[in-house]
Amino acid sequence: MKYTVGDRIKYFRLCRGMSQEKLALKAGLNPAFLGHLERNMKSPTLTTLAKIVKALEISYGEFFDEEVDVNDTESRVFYMDIIQRSMENMSEDKLKIMADIVLKMVEFAE
């Protein structure tokens, strides 16, 4: 199945646990423009796409991989991966705080 460039940008951004603002800042783009790209209202130039791919820390091969199902954002694994990536570089003190928050949220949800 073919996916648009906007679909792919959004998918990989979500996989990295990044907001549109964070990706736009990292890529040196206007956040509103990035939103237009994700919604396929605009098309990126090759230069813009290069900035986005670099900011996502992926290769062009990964970005355009036909095996990637950009609609697979509803699975448990997808969300667990986002949580893990978001916390990878946290200090032990911050991880403890996040663990406490998650435990309280789980307790609240039950």
FENNOR-V76621 format. One record per pair of residues at least 12 apart in sequence whose ideal C-beta (glycine too) atoms are under 10 Angstrom apart, sorted by the first residue. I is the first residue (numbers start at 1). J is the second residue. Records with the same first field share a line. If there is no record, write none. Layout:
BEGIN
I=J ; J
END
This chain:
BEGIN
1=66 ; 68 ; 69 ; 70 ; 71
2=66
3=64 ; 66 ; 68 ; 69 ; 70 ; 71
4=37 ; 38 ; 39 ; 40 ; 43 ; 70
5=37 ; 38 ; 40 ; 42 ; 43 ; 44 ; 48 ; 49 ; 52 ; 63 ; 64
6=34 ; 35 ; 36 ; 37 ; 38 ; 39 ; 40 ; 41 ; 42 ; 43 ; 44 ; 70
7=38 ; 39 ; 40 ; 68 ; 70 ; 71
8=38 ; 49 ; 52 ; 53 ; 56 ; 58 ; 62 ; 63 ; 64 ; 65 ; 68 ; 70
9=23 ; 27 ; 34 ; 37 ; 38 ; 40 ; 44 ; 49 ; 52 ; 53 ; 56 ; 63 ; 70
10=23 ; 34 ; 35 ; 37 ; 38 ; 39 ; 40 ; 70 ; 73
11=38 ; 56 ; 63 ; 68 ; 69 ; 70 ; 71 ; 72 ; 73 ; 78
12=52 ; 53 ; 55 ; 56 ; 57 ; 58 ; 62 ; 63 ; 68 ; 70
13=34 ; 38 ; 52 ; 55 ; 56
14=70 ; 73 ; 78 ; 79 ; 81 ; 82
15=56 ; 58 ; 68 ; 70 ; 72 ; 73 ; 78 ; 81 ; 82 ; 85
16=55 ; 56 ; 57 ; 58 ; 81 ; 82 ; 85 ; 86
17=79 ; 81 ; 82 ; 83 ; 84 ; 85 ; 86 ; 87 ; 88
18=55 ; 56 ; 82 ; 85 ; 86
19=31 ; 34
20=32 ; 33 ; 34 ; 35 ; 37 ; 38
21=34 ; 35
22=55
23=38 ; 51 ; 52 ; 55 ; 56
24=37 ; 51 ; 52 ; 55
25=55
26=51 ; 52 ; 54 ; 55 ; 56 ; 57
27=44 ; 48 ; 49 ; 50 ; 51 ; 52 ; 53 ; 54 ; 55 ; 56
28=48 ; 51 ; 52 ; 54 ; 55
29=44 ; 48 ; 51 ; 52 ; 55
33=48
34=48 ; 52 ; 55
37=49 ; 52
49=63
83=98 ; 102
86=98
87=99 ; 102
END
